[in-house]
């Protein structure tokens, strides 16, 4: 499944990862950030924490360790990462997810 052209013309995030590995298009409000991620290469997400995050897998899968629990999420599965909880993950190439962040400025938008 490809995101439609109008979604791919949304603003891009300036992520701390190279664009050959992952890219994201976003909708931002004063209350949060909704990001549409596309993973082009396998990726390991290092342990980190921030304010709340909710996500759902559209295609592929994501293995997340949230606190002490590790689970693999597949298309249609959703996950909730409470504010301040350390989490990490493994994401294979071809995965697409929607993540909604409590922080509207979680990642900067590319200029």
Secondary structure, DSSP 8 states (H G I E B T S, - for coil): ----HHHHTSEEEE-SS-TTTEEEEEEEETTEEEEEEEESS-EEEEEE--S-EEEEEEESEEEEEETTEEEEEETT-EEEE-TT--EEEEE-TT-EEEEEES-TTSSEE--
